[in-house]
Amino acid sequence: MKEFKVKVEVRLKPVVLDPQGKSVLSALANLGFEEVRDARVGKLIELRIRDGSAESVRNRVDEMCRKLLSNPVIEDFVVNIEE
Amino acid sequence: MKEFKVKVEVRLKPVVLDPQGKSVLSALANLGFEEVRDARVGKLIELRIRDGSAESVRNRVDEMCRKLLSNPVIEDFVVNIEE
């Protein structure tokens, strides 16, 4: 058993409207940051996992993303694993 | 003027309790993912910025993080810039 650090990035799919991103964009413009053309807000989920192998971790984390961590209808996810 | 893609990762500082992470951890355990030892939830903010240089982008984004994108009292941020 080893301990893995896993970073999951969850983003809205590019075709999905992002009202939180639009709020950030307009707040930045109000503060004078007018060079910002677009802003999107996603989630960063960091897990510590004890498991036998990186492949097993990848399969399990994919399943976690599909079942709980992301909404596959509107979000994409990317998984990075570090030993 | 070039366009830069900037990725900002905002995390709670390690000493700060993360109730959202604790909820994720217990929901994962309830779904049978008992190998997960810890979960922390942060934000992933992606910006498109038009600016003259990567240094200028870095300075401006640091300022955005301090003023709006993060709460420096309880959060840390990491900025990645791609041209």
Backbone of each chain as nested JSON, in Angstrom:
{
  "chains": [
    {"id": "A", "residues": [
      {"number": 1, "name": "MET", "atoms": {"N": [0.834, -1.21, 0.0], "CA": [0.0, 0.0, 0.0], "C": [0.866, 1.256, 0.0]}},
      {"number": 2, "name": "LYS", "atoms": {"N": [0.56, 2.135, -0.922], "CA": [1.271, 3.409, -0.955], "C": [0.247, 4.526, -0.789]}},
      {"number": 3, "name": "GLU", "atoms": {"N": [0.758, 5.708, -0.472], "CA": [-0.152, 6.844, -0.4], "C": [0.056, 7.73, -1.625]}},
      {"number": 4, "name": "PHE", "atoms": {"N": [-1.046, 8.052, -2.289], "CA": [-1.017, 8.877, -3.492], "C": [-1.695, 10.215, -3.21]}},
      {"number": 5, "name": "LYS", "atoms": {"N": [-1.13, 11.259, -3.826], "CA": [-1.806, 12.556, -3.807], "C": [-2.477, 12.739, -5.156]}},
      {"number": 6, "name": "VAL", "atoms": {"N": [-3.755, 12.988, -5.153], "CA": [-4.508, 13.087, -6.409], "C": [-5.133, 14.484, -6.495]}},
      {"number": 7, "name": "LYS", "atoms": {"N": [-4.971, 15.09, -7.661], "CA": [-5.557, 16.413, -7.897], "C": [-6.599, 16.263, -8.992]}},
      {"number": 8, "name": "VAL", "atoms": {"N": [-7.815, 16.634, -8.694], "CA": [-8.894, 16.552, -9.689], "C": [-9.327, 17.974, -10.039]}},
      {"number": 9, "name": "GLU", "atoms": {"N": [-9.255, 18.298, -11.328], "CA": [-9.736, 19.605, -11.786], "C": [-11.101, 19.395, -12.425]}},
      {"number": 10, "name": "VAL", "atoms": {"N": [-12.103, 20.092, -11.937], "CA": [-13.453, 19.963, -12.487], "C": [-13.83, 21.304, -13.109]}},
      {"number": 11, "name": "ARG", "atoms": {"N": [-14.141, 21.265, -14.402], "CA": [-14.487, 22.496, -15.124], "C": [-15.846, 22.338, -15.771]}},
      {"number": 12, "name": "LEU", "atoms": {"N": [-16.576, 23.436, -15.868], "CA": [-17.772, 23.42, -16.706], "C": [-17.341, 23.162, -18.142]}},
      {"number": 13, "name": "LYS", "atoms": {"N": [-18.143, 22.396, -18.893], "CA": [-17.85, 22.192, -20.314], "C": [-17.878, 23.556, -21.019]}},
      {"number": 14, "name": "PRO", "atoms": {"N": [-17.055, 23.701, -22.082], "CA": [-16.965, 25.015, -22.743], "C": [-18.309, 25.557, -23.234]}},
      {"number": 15, "name": "VAL", "atoms": {"N": [-19.249, 24.69, -23.581], "CA": [-20.544, 25.176, -24.088], "C": [-21.505, 25.617, -22.982]}},
      {"number": 16, "name": "VAL", "atoms": {"N": [-21.137, 25.342, -21.721], "CA": [-22.057, 25.648, -20.613], "C": [-21.778, 27.062, -20.078]}},
      {"number": 17, "name": "LEU", "atoms": {"N": [-22.837, 27.842, -19.917], "CA": [-22.702, 29.19, -19.36], "C": [-22.187, 29.128, -17.929]}},
      {"number": 18, "name": "ASP", "atoms": {"N": [-21.352, 30.109, -17.55], "CA": [-20.733, 30.115, -16.232], "C": [-21.036, 31.443, -15.543]}},
      {"number": 19, "name": "PRO", "atoms": {"N": [-22.173, 31.537, -14.846], "CA": [-22.538, 32.811, -14.212], "C": [-21.53, 33.267, -13.158]}},
      {"number": 20, "name": "GLN", "atoms": {"N": [-20.928, 32.318, -12.433], "CA": [-19.924, 32.695, -11.429], "C": [-18.703, 33.334, -12.11]}},
      {"number": 21, "name": "GLY", "atoms": {"N": [-18.311, 32.743, -13.253], "CA": [-17.205, 33.322, -14.026], "C": [-17.541, 34.724, -14.517]}},
      {"number": 22, "name": "LYS", "atoms": {"N": [-18.776, 34.912, -14.967], "CA": [-19.191, 36.241, -15.448], "C": [-19.155, 37.265, -14.309]}},
      {"number": 23, "name": "SER", "atoms": {"N": [-19.554, 36.851, -13.099], "CA": [-19.469, 37.763, -11.935], "C": [-18.031, 38.15, -11.65]}},
      {"number": 24, "name": "VAL", "atoms": {"N": [-17.139, 37.152, -11.69], "CA": [-15.721, 37.432, -11.45], "C": [-15.211, 38.408, -12.503]}},
      {"number": 25, "name": "LEU", "atoms": {"N": [-15.578, 38.164, -13.768], "CA": [-15.131, 39.027, -14.868], "C": [-15.583, 40.464, -14.636]}},
      {"number": 26, "name": "SER", "atoms": {"N": [-16.846, 40.659, -14.26], "CA": [-17.304, 42.042, -14.114], "C": [-16.743, 42.672, -12.848]}},
      {"number": 27, "name": "ALA", "atoms": {"N": [-16.546, 41.882, -11.782], "CA": [-15.91, 42.435, -10.577], "C": [-14.475, 42.858, -10.882]}},
      {"number": 28, "name": "LEU", "atoms": {"N": [-13.753, 42.056, -11.668], "CA": [-12.379, 42.423, -12.033], "C": [-12.375, 43.715, -12.849]}},
      {"number": 29, "name": "ALA", "atoms": {"N": [-13.318, 43.833, -13.801], "CA": [-13.392, 45.051, -14.618], "C": [-13.658, 46.255, -13.723]}},
      {"number": 30, "name": "ASN", "atoms": {"N": [-14.561, 46.107, -12.745], "CA": [-14.868, 47.209, -11.82], "C": [-13.661, 47.63, -11.0]}},
      {"number": 31, "name": "LEU", "atoms": {"N": [-12.761, 46.674, -10.727], "CA": [-11.548, 46.992, -9.967], "C": [-10.428, 47.532, -10.864]}},
      {"number": 32, "name": "GLY", "atoms": {"N": [-10.707, 47.672, -12.171], "CA": [-9.701, 48.228, -13.081], "C": [-8.895, 47.197, -13.85]}},
      {"number": 33, "name": "PHE", "atoms": {"N": [-9.245, 45.92, -13.686], "CA": [-8.518, 44.871, -14.419], "C": [-9.218, 44.617, -15.753]}},
      {"number": 34, "name": "GLU", "atoms": {"N": [-9.098, 45.611, -16.644], "CA": [-9.874, 45.538, -17.884], "C": [-9.214, 44.679, -18.946]}},
      {"number": 35, "name": "GLU", "atoms": {"N": [-7.994, 44.231, -18.667], "CA": [-7.307, 43.357, -19.629], "C": [-7.845, 41.928, -19.602]}},
      {"number": 36, "name": "VAL", "atoms": {"N": [-8.683, 41.619, -18.611], "CA": [-9.221, 40.251, -18.517], "C": [-10.384, 40.099, -19.489]}},
      {"number": 37, "name": "ARG", "atoms": {"N": [-10.244, 39.154, -20.425], "CA": [-11.237, 38.959, -21.473], "C": [-12.304, 37.932, -21.102]}},
      {"number": 38, "name": "ASP", "atoms": {"N": [-11.899, 36.965, -20.286], "CA": [-12.86, 35.93, -19.91], "C": [-12.409, 35.301, -18.596]}},
      {"number": 39, "name": "ALA", "atoms": {"N": [-13.382, 34.843, -17.815], "CA": [-13.07, 34.163, -16.549], "C": [-14.027, 32.988, -16.4]}},
      {"number": 40, "name": "ARG", "atoms": {"N": [-13.489, 31.845, -15.988], "CA": [-14.331, 30.674, -15.708], "C": [-13.893, 30.128, -14.355]}},
      {"number": 41, "name": "VAL", "atoms": {"N": [-14.853, 29.647, -13.604], "CA": [-14.55, 29.156, -12.257], "C": [-14.876, 27.669, -12.171]}},
      {"number": 42, "name": "GLY", "atoms": {"N": [-13.912, 26.904, -11.742], "CA": [-14.12, 25.471, -11.566], "C": [-13.718, 25.05, -10.158]}},
      {"number": 43, "name": "LYS", "atoms": {"N": [-13.646, 23.738, -9.961], "CA": [-13.289, 23.207, -8.64], "C": [-11.969, 22.471, -8.719]}},
      {"number": 44, "name": "LEU", "atoms": {"N": [-11.266, 22.512, -7.601], "CA": [-9.995, 21.816, -7.47], "C": [-10.156, 20.91, -6.259]}},
      {"number": 45, "name": "ILE", "atoms": {"N": [-10.162, 19.605, -6.487], "CA": [-10.383, 18.681, -5.374], "C": [-9.106, 17.878, -5.166]}},
      {"number": 46, "name": "GLU", "atoms": {"N": [-8.573, 17.908, -3.955], "CA": [-7.331, 17.196, -3.679], "C": [-7.6, 16.066, -2.695]}},
      {"number": 47, "name": "LEU", "atoms": {"N": [-7.148, 14.876, -3.075], "CA": [-7.415, 13.672, -2.284], "C": [-6.095, 13.027, -1.877]}},
      {"number": 48, "name": "ARG", "atoms": {"N": [-6.088, 12.427, -0.685], "CA": [-4.999, 11.529, -0.302], "C": [-5.6, 10.124, -0.274]}},
      {"number": 49, "name": "ILE", "atoms": {"N": [-4.987, 9.219, -1.024], "CA": [-5.562, 7.882, -1.203], "C": [-4.514, 6.812, -0.91]}},
      {"number": 50, "name": "ARG", "atoms": {"N": [-4.904, 5.812, -0.137], "CA": [-4.024, 4.651, 0.067], "C": [-4.49, 3.534, -0.84]}},
      {"number": 51, "name": "ASP", "atoms": {"N": [-3.57, 3.087, -1.7], "CA": [-3.948, 2.047, -2.661], "C": [-2.67, 1.357, -3.132]}},
      {"number": 52, "name": "GLY", "atoms": {"N": [-2.831, 0.238, -3.83], "CA": [-1.678, -0.551, -4.239], "C": [-0.955, -0.013, -5.46]}},
      {"number": 53, "name": "SER", "atoms": {"N": [-1.678, 0.598, -6.405], "CA": [-1.022, 1.029, -7.642], "C": [-1.689, 2.267, -8.222]}},
      {"number": 54, "name": "ALA", "atoms": {"N": [-0.912, 2.98, -9.035], "CA": [-1.433, 4.202, -9.658], "C": [-2.587, 3.895, -10.62]}},
      {"number": 55, "name": "GLU", "atoms": {"N": [-2.529, 2.719, -11.301], "CA": [-3.638, 2.376, -12.223], "C": [-4.94, 2.207, -11.452]}},
      {"number": 56, "name": "SER", "atoms": {"N": [-4.829, 1.51, -10.326], "CA": [-6.02, 1.293, -9.515], "C": [-6.569, 2.627, -9.022]}},
      {"number": 57, "name": "VAL", "atoms": {"N": [-5.665, 3.524, -8.584], "CA": [-6.097, 4.846, -8.138], "C": [-6.834, 5.558, -9.272]}},
      {"number": 58, "name": "ARG", "atoms": {"N": [-6.257, 5.495, -10.488], "CA": [-6.877, 6.203, -11.616], "C": [-8.295, 5.691, -11.88]}},
      {"number": 59, "name": "ASN", "atoms": {"N": [-8.444, 4.361, -11.884], "CA": [-9.783, 3.796, -12.133], "C": [-10.781, 4.211, -11.061]}},
      {"number": 60, "name": "ARG", "atoms": {"N": [-10.334, 4.15, -9.797], "CA": [-11.238, 4.493, -8.7], "C": [-11.599, 5.976, -8.731]}},
      {"number": 61, "name": "VAL", "atoms": {"N": [-10.61, 6.829, -9.01], "CA": [-10.896, 8.271, -9.001], "C": [-11.81, 8.631, -10.186]}},
      {"number": 62, "name": "ASP", "atoms": {"N": [-11.61, 7.972, -11.338], "CA": [-12.547, 8.199, -12.455], "C": [-13.98, 7.887, -12.01]}},
      {"number": 63, "name": "GLU", "atoms": {"N": [-14.122, 6.781, -11.287], "CA": [-15.45, 6.399, -10.804], "C": [-15.995, 7.433, -9.797]}},
      {"number": 64, "name": "MET", "atoms": {"N": [-15.119, 7.899, -8.888], "CA": [-15.545, 8.94, -7.927], "C": [-16.03, 10.187, -8.665]}},
      {"number": 65, "name": "CYS", "atoms": {"N": [-15.31, 10.549, -9.738], "CA": [-15.68, 11.754, -10.495], "C": [-17.042, 11.567, -11.136]}},
      {"number": 66, "name": "ARG", "atoms": {"N": [-17.273, 10.367, -11.707], "CA": [-18.55, 10.134, -12.383], "C": [-19.705, 10.069, -11.386]}},
      {"number": 67, "name": "LYS", "atoms": {"N": [-19.426, 9.536, -10.189], "CA": [-20.513, 9.344, -9.222], "C": [-20.745, 10.529, -8.298]}},
      {"number": 68, "name": "LEU", "atoms": {"N": [-19.692, 11.277, -7.969], "CA": [-19.87, 12.311, -6.933], "C": [-19.186, 13.641, -7.227]}},
      {"number": 69, "name": "LEU", "atoms": {"N": [-17.93, 13.572, -7.692], "CA": [-17.129, 14.814, -7.704], "C": [-17.495, 15.754, -8.84]}},
      {"number": 70, "name": "SER", "atoms": {"N": [-18.037, 15.215, -9.934], "CA": [-18.424, 16.091, -11.047], "C": [-19.833, 15.742, -11.484]}},
      {"number": 71, "name": "ASN", "atoms": {"N": [-20.422, 16.659, -12.224], "CA": [-21.699, 16.384, -12.885], "C": [-21.39, 16.175, -14.363]}},
      {"number": 72, "name": "PRO", "atoms": {"N": [-21.352, 14.913, -14.817], "CA": [-20.87, 14.632, -16.173], "C": [-21.705, 15.272, -17.283]}},
      {"number": 73, "name": "VAL", "atoms": {"N": [-22.924, 15.712, -16.95], "CA": [-23.763, 16.358, -17.969], "C": [-23.197, 17.73, -18.342]}},
      {"number": 74, "name": "ILE", "atoms": {"N": [-22.684, 18.441, -17.35], "CA": [-22.235, 19.821, -17.614], "C": [-20.758, 20.055, -17.318]}},
      {"number": 75, "name": "GLU", "atoms": {"N": [-20.081, 19.057, -16.742], "CA": [-18.685, 19.284, -16.349], "C": [-17.737, 18.241, -16.94]}},
      {"number": 76, "name": "ASP", "atoms": {"N": [-16.502, 18.683, -17.149], "CA": [-15.407, 17.779, -17.51], "C": [-14.464, 17.676, -16.313]}},
      {"number": 77, "name": "PHE", "atoms": {"N": [-13.726, 16.564, -16.233], "CA": [-12.727, 16.483, -15.163], "C": [-11.398, 15.963, -15.69]}},
      {"number": 78, "name": "VAL", "atoms": {"N": [-10.332, 16.39, -15.008], "CA": [-8.975, 15.945, -15.325], "C": [-8.354, 15.453, -14.024]}},
      {"number": 79, "name": "VAL", "atoms": {"N": [-7.732, 14.266, -14.07], "CA": [-7.152, 13.662, -12.865], "C": [-5.629, 13.623, -12.988]}},
      {"number": 80, "name": "ASN", "atoms": {"N": [-4.93, 14.151, -11.989], "CA": [-3.464, 14.041, -11.919], "C": [-3.078, 13.293, -10.661]}},
      {"number": 81, "name": "ILE", "atoms": {"N": [-2.217, 12.28, -10.842], "CA": [-1.826, 11.438, -9.7], "C": [-0.335, 11.585, -9.431]}},
      {"number": 82, "name": "GLU", "atoms": {"N": [-0.008, 11.802, -8.155], "CA": [1.399, 11.86, -7.712], "C": [1.612, 10.813, -6.648]}},
      {"number": 83, "name": "GLU", "atoms": {"N": [2.75, 10.106, -6.726], "CA": [3.004, 9.119, -5.671], "C": [3.594, 9.776, -4.448]}}
    ]},
    {"id": "B", "residues": [
      {"number": 1, "name": "MET", "atoms": {"N": [0.538, 43.299, -28.024], "CA": [-0.428, 42.639, -27.137], "C": [-0.584, 41.155, -27.5]}},
      {"number": 2, "name": "LYS", "atoms": {"N": [-0.451, 40.337, -26.495], "CA": [-0.661, 38.904, -26.703], "C": [-1.799, 38.448, -25.802]}},
      {"number": 3, "name": "GLU", "atoms": {"N": [-2.315, 37.265, -26.116], "CA": [-3.329, 36.722, -25.223], "C": [-2.721, 35.594, -24.396]}},
      {"number": 4, "name": "PHE", "atoms": {"N": [-2.927, 35.665, -23.104], "CA": [-2.396, 34.665, -22.175], "C": [-3.54, 33.887, -21.54]}},
      {"number": 5, "name": "LYS", "atoms": {"N": [-3.29, 32.583, -21.343], "CA": [-4.234, 31.787, -20.548], "C": [-3.639, 31.641, -19.154]}},
      {"number": 6, "name": "VAL", "atoms": {"N": [-4.387, 32.003, -18.166], "CA": [-3.877, 31.979, -16.797], "C": [-4.75, 31.048, -15.957]}},
      {"number": 7, "name": "LYS", "atoms": {"N": [-4.078, 30.178, -15.207], "CA": [-4.802, 29.258, -14.327], "C": [-4.436, 29.609, -12.894]}},
      {"number": 8, "name": "VAL", "atoms": {"N": [-5.424, 29.917, -12.088], "CA": [-5.182, 30.249, -10.683], "C": [-5.789, 29.144, -9.822]}},
      {"number": 9, "name": "GLU", "atoms": {"N": [-4.958, 28.541, -8.986], "CA": [-5.444, 27.539, -8.039], "C": [-5.541, 28.197, -6.672]}},
      {"number": 10, "name": "VAL", "atoms": {"N": [-6.709, 28.161, -6.081], "CA": [-6.907, 28.759, -4.755], "C": [-7.255, 27.634, -3.788]}},
      {"number": 11, "name": "ARG", "atoms": {"N": [-6.431, 27.526, -2.753], "CA": [-6.625, 26.458, -1.746], "C": [-6.735, 27.067, -0.363]}},
      {"number": 12, "name": "LEU", "atoms": {"N": [-7.524, 26.45, 0.49], "CA": [-7.475, 26.806, 1.905], "C": [-6.078, 26.51, 2.442]}},
      {"number": 13, "name": "LYS", "atoms": {"N": [-5.563, 27.352, 3.319], "CA": [-4.278, 27.072, 3.955], "C": [-4.384, 25.751, 4.726]}},
      {"number": 14, "name": "PRO", "atoms": {"N": [-3.276, 25.016, 4.817], "CA": [-3.332, 23.7, 5.472], "C": [-3.884, 23.727, 6.895]}},
      {"number": 15, "name": "VAL", "atoms": {"N": [-3.67, 24.82, 7.63], "CA": [-4.148, 24.881, 9.025], "C": [-5.647, 25.191, 9.132]}},
      {"number": 16, "name": "VAL", "atoms": {"N": [-6.289, 25.545, 8.014], "CA": [-7.693, 25.945, 8.064], "C": [-8.6, 24.736, 7.852]}},
      {"number": 17, "name": "LEU", "atoms": {"N": [-9.593, 24.582, 8.697], "CA": [-10.55, 23.482, 8.555], "C": [-11.325, 23.624, 7.252]}},
      {"number": 18, "name": "ASP", "atoms": {"N": [-11.657, 22.494, 6.617], "CA": [-12.329, 22.512, 5.325], "C": [-13.605, 21.663, 5.409]}},
      {"number": 19, "name": "PRO", "atoms": {"N": [-14.72, 22.261, 5.838], "CA": [-15.954, 21.475, 6.013], "C": [-16.449, 20.864, 4.697]}},
      {"number": 20, "name": "GLN", "atoms": {"N": [-16.246, 21.581, 3.579], "CA": [-16.685, 21.026, 2.289], "C": [-15.872, 19.767, 1.953]}},
      {"number": 21, "name": "GLY", "atoms": {"N": [-14.567, 19.829, 2.245], "CA": [-13.718, 18.656, 2.03], "C": [-14.157, 17.488, 2.914]}},
      {"number": 22, "name": "LYS", "atoms": {"N": [-14.514, 17.789, 4.163], "CA": [-14.965, 16.729, 5.08], "C": [-16.258, 16.081, 4.566]}},
      {"number": 23, "name": "SER", "atoms": {"N": [-17.159, 16.9, 4.005], "CA": [-18.391, 16.344, 3.42], "C": [-18.077, 15.421, 2.254]}},
      {"number": 24, "name": "VAL", "atoms": {"N": [-17.158, 15.871, 1.401], "CA": [-16.77, 15.035, 0.252], "C": [-16.189, 13.722, 0.758]}},
      {"number": 25, "name": "LEU", "atoms": {"N": [-15.313, 13.814, 1.775], "CA": [-14.679, 12.616, 2.327], "C": [-15.725, 11.633, 2.848]}},
      {"number": 26, "name": "SER", "atoms": {"N": [-16.725, 12.139, 3.581], "CA": [-17.683, 11.194, 4.153], "C": [-18.634, 10.674, 3.076]}},
      {"number": 27, "name": "ALA", "atoms": {"N": [-18.968, 11.508, 2.076], "CA": [-19.801, 11.013, 0.976], "C": [-19.065, 9.924, 0.195]}},
      {"number": 28, "name": "LEU", "atoms": {"N": [-17.764, 10.115, -0.01], "CA": [-16.984, 9.083, -0.719], "C": [-16.967, 7.784, 0.085]}},
      {"number": 29, "name": "ALA", "atoms": {"N": [-16.778, 7.897, 1.407], "CA": [-16.762, 6.695, 2.253], "C": [-18.112, 5.979, 2.16]}},
      {"number": 30, "name": "ASN", "atoms": {"N": [-19.211, 6.751, 2.182], "CA": [-20.548, 6.144, 2.082], "C": [-20.752, 5.423, 0.758]}},
      {"number": 31, "name": "LEU", "atoms": {"N": [-20.077, 5.91, -0.293], "CA": [-20.194, 5.257, -1.608], "C": [-19.223, 4.077, -1.742]}},
      {"number": 32, "name": "GLY", "atoms": {"N": [-18.467, 3.779, -0.681], "CA": [-17.561, 2.623, -0.729], "C": [-16.125, 2.965, -1.08]}},
      {"number": 33, "name": "PHE", "atoms": {"N": [-15.821, 4.269, -1.197], "CA": [-14.442, 4.656, -1.522], "C": [-13.682, 4.893, -0.214]}},
      {"number": 34, "name": "GLU", "atoms": {"N": [-13.411, 3.778, 0.477], "CA": [-12.842, 3.916, 1.818], "C": [-11.334, 4.106, 1.805]}},
      {"number": 35, "name": "GLU", "atoms": {"N": [-10.728, 3.991, 0.625], "CA": [-9.281, 4.218, 0.521], "C": [-8.918, 5.701, 0.583]}},
      {"number": 36, "name": "VAL", "atoms": {"N": [-9.928, 6.576, 0.509], "CA": [-9.635, 8.017, 0.541], "C": [-9.425, 8.451, 1.987]}},
      {"number": 37, "name": "ARG", "atoms": {"N": [-8.231, 9.001, 2.258], "CA": [-7.845, 9.379, 3.614], "C": [-8.176, 10.821, 3.933]}},
      {"number": 38, "name": "ASP", "atoms": {"N": [-8.138, 11.668, 2.898], "CA": [-8.415, 13.086, 3.133], "C": [-8.883, 13.716, 1.827]}},
      {"number": 39, "name": "ALA", "atoms": {"N": [-9.719, 14.738, 1.944], "CA": [-10.194, 15.467, 0.76], "C": [-10.243, 16.947, 1.108]}},
      {"number": 40, "name": "ARG", "atoms": {"N": [-9.757, 17.768, 0.2], "CA": [-9.838, 19.229, 0.384], "C": [-10.37, 19.806, -0.922]}},
      {"number": 41, "name": "VAL", "atoms": {"N": [-11.199, 20.833, -0.794], "CA": [-11.825, 21.42, -1.979], "C": [-11.372, 22.864, -2.129]}},
      {"number": 42, "name": "GLY", "atoms": {"N": [-10.865, 23.187, -3.298], "CA": [-10.444, 24.557, -3.596], "C": [-11.104, 25.059, -4.863]}},
      {"number": 43, "name": "LYS", "atoms": {"N": [-10.604, 26.194, -5.345], "CA": [-11.155, 26.777, -6.569], "C": [-10.116, 26.789, -7.659]}},
      {"number": 44, "name": "LEU", "atoms": {"N": [-10.622, 26.676, -8.883], "CA": [-9.771, 26.731, -10.072], "C": [-10.343, 27.855, -10.92]}},
      {"number": 45, "name": "ILE", "atoms": {"N": [-9.578, 28.933, -11.064], "CA": [-10.082, 30.085, -11.815], "C": [-9.238, 30.239, -13.071]}},
      {"number": 46, "name": "GLU", "atoms": {"N": [-9.903, 30.233, -14.229], "CA": [-9.167, 30.352, -15.485], "C": [-9.516, 31.671, -16.155]}},
      {"number": 47, "name": "LEU", "atoms": {"N": [-8.454, 32.403, -16.519], "CA": [-8.628, 33.735, -17.096], "C": [-7.984, 33.786, -18.48]}},
      {"number": 48, "name": "ARG", "atoms": {"N": [-8.597, 34.545, -19.383], "CA": [-7.925, 34.926, -20.634], "C": [-7.604, 36.409, -20.513]}},
      {"number": 49, "name": "ILE", "atoms": {"N": [-6.323, 36.741, -20.71], "CA": [-5.863, 38.113, -20.472], "C": [-5.068, 38.62, -21.672]}},
      {"number": 50, "name": "ARG", "atoms": {"N": [-5.387, 39.842, -22.118], "CA": [-4.571, 40.483, -23.158], "C": [-3.615, 41.448, -22.479]}},
      {"number": 51, "name": "ASP", "atoms": {"N": [-2.324, 41.215, -22.722], "CA": [-1.311, 42.059, -22.078], "C": [-0.03, 41.966, -22.891]}},
      {"number": 52, "name": "GLY", "atoms": {"N": [0.922, 42.848, -22.566], "CA": [2.162, 42.904, -23.346], "C": [3.162, 41.826, -22.995]}},
      {"number": 53, "name": "SER", "atoms": {"N": [3.233, 41.414, -21.717], "CA": [4.285, 40.469, -21.327], "C": [3.816, 39.572, -20.195]}},
      {"number": 54, "name": "ALA", "atoms": {"N": [4.465, 38.431, -20.09], "CA": [4.117, 37.471, -19.04], "C": [4.406, 38.05, -17.65]}},
      {"number": 55, "name": "GLU", "atoms": {"N": [5.469, 38.866, -17.523], "CA": [5.764, 39.462, -16.199], "C": [4.647, 40.382, -15.747]}},
      {"number": 56, "name": "SER", "atoms": {"N": [4.189, 41.189, -16.706], "CA": [3.103, 42.106, -16.375], "C": [1.848, 41.308, -15.982]}},
      {"number": 57, "name": "VAL", "atoms": {"N": [1.562, 40.233, -16.724], "CA": [0.413, 39.389, -16.385], "C": [0.573, 38.852, -14.965]}},
      {"number": 58, "name": "ARG", "atoms": {"N": [1.775, 38.375, -14.639], "CA": [1.983, 37.789, -13.309], "C": [1.732, 38.824, -12.202]}},
      {"number": 59, "name": "ASN", "atoms": {"N": [2.261, 40.02, -12.395], "CA": [2.057, 41.064, -11.372], "C": [0.583, 41.406, -11.213]}},
      {"number": 60, "name": "ARG", "atoms": {"N": [-0.101, 41.553, -12.35], "CA": [-1.513, 41.924, -12.305], "C": [-2.355, 40.811, -11.674]}},
      {"number": 61, "name": "VAL", "atoms": {"N": [-2.057, 39.55, -12.042], "CA": [-2.863, 38.444, -11.504], "C": [-2.605, 38.276, -10.003]}},
      {"number": 62, "name": "ASP", "atoms": {"N": [-1.36, 38.497, -9.563], "CA": [-1.088, 38.476, -8.118], "C": [-1.967, 39.506, -7.406]}},
      {"number": 63, "name": "GLU", "atoms": {"N": [-2.074, 40.669, -8.013], "CA": [-2.905, 41.729, -7.421], "C": [-4.391, 41.31, -7.412]}},
      {"number": 64, "name": "MET", "atoms": {"N": [-4.85, 40.714, -8.533], "CA": [-6.254, 40.23, -8.586], "C": [-6.521, 39.223, -7.47]}},
      {"number": 65, "name": "CYS", "atoms": {"N": [-5.528, 38.333, -7.257], "CA": [-5.703, 37.297, -6.231], "C": [-5.807, 37.935, -4.861]}},
      {"number": 66, "name": "ARG", "atoms": {"N": [-4.953, 38.932, -4.592], "CA": [-4.972, 39.555, -3.269], "C": [-6.243, 40.364, -3.041]}},
      {"number": 67, "name": "LYS", "atoms": {"N": [-6.757, 40.979, -4.14], "CA": [-7.913, 41.864, -3.988], "C": [-9.261, 41.173, -4.113]}},
      {"number": 68, "name": "LEU", "atoms": {"N": [-9.326, 40.122, -4.947], "CA": [-10.655, 39.549, -5.232], "C": [-10.704, 38.026, -5.244]}},
      {"number": 69, "name": "LEU", "atoms": {"N": [-9.718, 37.403, -5.89], "CA": [-9.884, 35.973, -6.202], "C": [-9.649, 35.068, -5.001]}},
      {"number": 70, "name": "SER", "atoms": {"N": [-8.857, 35.533, -4.043], "CA": [-8.637, 34.701, -2.854], "C": [-8.841, 35.548, -1.61]}},
      {"number": 71, "name": "ASN", "atoms": {"N": [-8.976, 34.862, -0.502], "CA": [-9.003, 35.524, 0.799], "C": [-7.66, 35.225, 1.465]}},
      {"number": 72, "name": "PRO", "atoms": {"N": [-6.73, 36.194, 1.423], "CA": [-5.358, 35.912, 1.872], "C": [-5.252, 35.477, 3.329]}},
      {"number": 73, "name": "VAL", "atoms": {"N": [-6.283, 35.748, 4.128], "CA": [-6.231, 35.339, 5.537], "C": [-6.307, 33.811, 5.663]}},
      {"number": 74, "name": "ILE", "atoms": {"N": [-7.118, 33.198, 4.823], "CA": [-7.333, 31.749, 4.986], "C": [-6.942, 30.932, 3.755]}},
      {"number": 75, "name": "GLU", "atoms": {"N": [-6.592, 31.602, 2.644], "CA": [-6.304, 30.859, 1.412], "C": [-4.925, 31.19, 0.846]}},
      {"number": 76, "name": "ASP", "atoms": {"N": [-4.356, 30.205, 0.151], "CA": [-3.137, 30.4, -0.64], "C": [-3.519, 30.332, -2.117]}},
      {"number": 77, "name": "PHE", "atoms": {"N": [-2.715, 30.968, -2.962], "CA": [-2.976, 30.823, -4.397], "C": [-1.698, 30.529, -5.162]}},
      {"number": 78, "name": "VAL", "atoms": {"N": [-1.872, 29.829, -6.294], "CA": [-0.767, 29.526, -7.211], "C": [-1.208, 29.963, -8.602]}},
      {"number": 79, "name": "VAL", "atoms": {"N": [-0.326, 30.691, -9.295], "CA": [-0.66, 31.217, -10.625], "C": [0.197, 30.528, -11.683]}},
      {"number": 80, "name": "ASN", "atoms": {"N": [-0.446, 29.982, -12.708], "CA": [0.265, 29.418, -13.867], "C": [-0.126, 30.187, -15.117]}},
      {"number": 81, "name": "ILE", "atoms": {"N": [0.887, 30.621, -15.877], "CA": [0.63, 31.431, -17.075], "C": [1.094, 30.687, -18.319]}},
      {"number": 82, "name": "GLU", "atoms": {"N": [0.202, 30.638, -19.314], "CA": [0.541, 30.046, -20.627], "C": [0.334, 31.105, -21.685]}},
      {"number": 83, "name": "GLU", "atoms": {"N": [1.262, 31.163, -22.646], "CA": [1.052, 32.144, -23.729], "C": [0.119, 31.589, -24.779]}}
    ]}
  ]
}
